[in-house]
Amino acid sequence: MKKIGNRQSTIGNVLFKRAEKLIPGGVNSPVRAFRSVGGNPVYMKKGQGAYVFDTDRKRYIDFCGSWGPLILGHARREVVEAVQKAAADGMSFGTCTPREVEMAELLTDMVPYLEMVRMVTSGTEAVMTAIRLARGFTGRNKILKFDGCYHGHADYLLVAAGSGLLTGGISSSAGVPAGAVNDVFVCAYNDIAAVEKIFSKHGNDIAAVIVEPVAGNMGLVKPELGFLESLRKLTKKSGSLLIFDEVITGFRLGPTTYGKICGITPDLTTLGKIIGGGMPIGALGGKAAIMKKLAPLGPVYQAGTLSGNPVALAAGIETLKILKKENPYPRLAKFAKKIECLVNKKASEKRLGVHCVSEGGMFTIFFTGRKPLRNLEEIRDCDTAKFADFFRSMLKKGIYLSPSQFEVGFISAAHSEKDIGYLAGLLKEYLTKKV
Ligand SMILES: Cc1ncc(COP(=O)(O)O)c(C=O)c1O
């Protein structure tokens, strides 16, 4: 991609030059790079409600929301106060603390099929532990994942992964030994026939199937009717565990998990993002009989110096309490639907190769006429150059989207009718002139 000077953020450009010398690619997570959309990353200095402000004080309406955690928007007063109080009482103890108990009670109350939970520090850690636990519990090694789903950056889950790998055009990461992925089967999302085929041959060796119940790391892809139910049936029949990776979807589509919403109970669930309210966190939970295999009760080891960190828990607990009390979900879904309807109406009027998919407060605008998009293979049709042009045009006008075609946009409780109206106006204008 040609380098495009980002005139909007001059202080940001200077910072990026300094960063590039010392930090690989200038970023601490590849998804923050602008390589697929052109230009330099914008350096954000402040967030307030639905807005972020860059180092040149330019304001953007934020639809990235820190990649999902900020469902209440930036710096929500109650969350900030909870963090301040927790920090003033001590940042970390390495001992048991009351908030761990409060969080465990909150999670198991809001997601009744979570009988026990363990707090960790990131979504990656939650998934790593869930996989180890599934292997330890079943005594089997093989796992099955779906093409385009991202489950964090553990070696064996970087095969055919979505998110940053997809954006960077990398099918799997270097540095992952063949042995680490030998035990991983990969199927196309929504392709239950492919899963059945693998199960008919290897069902007795499969420890777990891991899936994003609504996929959010190849753009937004919904499970087709019967897909998750079939996974549940197949895993149950063969004694494998079903893991719903709800790091994105947990508390994003309702004040609970997507499994609870759709009525399918997985054996294990992984959580992150929203349950930390913007602080580093992760959790896994599920049936007590399985969770009790974790150390110190059982033989499956997991540990963490900062696991269940009290400051992160303070932010998470406050966020979950607000979500439970205020139930912003219908409003978030209404806003996302408004964007979806507008884009799709314009696209059909003008026969444009673009369409929008939404679920709850999440949405993706895909630059392809092909629909529905059921799996990664179909999503590869998207015109990433067109997305890049769209992204830059929105950025210029004060809309901050995730800098990749293969991600989702997040609407927060802090977005107003006016914010959504502003985006809608820009979309109308863009789709009238371009594409
Ligand atoms: C579905 C899913 N699982 C796991 C992860 C990894 O979480 P983290 O980045 O907190 O390690 C992510 C991150 O985006 C994710 O979207």
The ligand as an ORCA input file, in Angstrom:
! r2SCAN-3c Opt
* xyz 0 1
  C     -12.980    -13.631     19.946
  C     -11.665    -13.255     20.552
  N     -11.026    -14.125     21.332
  C      -9.854    -13.827     21.923
  C      -9.260    -12.601     21.726
  C      -7.963    -12.274     22.400
  O      -8.181    -11.344     23.408
  P      -6.982    -10.389     23.913
  O      -6.668     -9.463     22.792
  O      -7.549     -9.719     25.127
  O      -5.838    -11.283     24.251
  C      -9.894    -11.659     20.919
  C      -9.293    -10.334     20.686
  O      -9.729     -9.532     19.926
  C     -11.127    -11.995     20.303
  O     -11.770    -11.136     19.508
*
